[in-house]
């Protein structure tokens, strides 16, 4: 499921860094997970003002992915505001490990009090590749109770406070 600008506009997302794209992103994630496809972000700044819990797939989904134009090329999900505490959250439920697929070629920003960019709970083999994390007051990426996560070629910039790690692994192997 490739969402180009036309698809985003029809779903209400603009990607201009000013318009709140939260409802459109939720709708697009729901479709992408349900159809086991890639959610593509063209160049733009997608403003998100709330935590987003990605819908849990009904069965093992290995094709689901989130991809952008590259962490240095302008595909940015920008979480803004103190209401954002966990960012983009992938959770399968206690003891239920789900394949989540790949998150790649994108930048995750936390501004204006947003705490964290991405959280995985009970995920099996998530791949976070070529993602840049900026800002936030907590670890930018949290992997809790994950089995075989892979974090590859990611960049953590100004994430977490001076006493907080930028990548947090909790009970993950």
Secondary structure, DSSP 8 states (H G I E B T S, - for coil): ----HHHHHHHT---EEEEE-HHHHHHHHHHHHHHT-EEE--SEEEEE-S-EEE---SS--SS-EEE-S-TTTTEEEEEESTT-SS-EEEE--TT--EE--EEEEEEEEEETT---SEEEESEES-EEEEEEEEE-SS-SEEEES-BS-EEES-EEES-S-TTS-SEEEES--
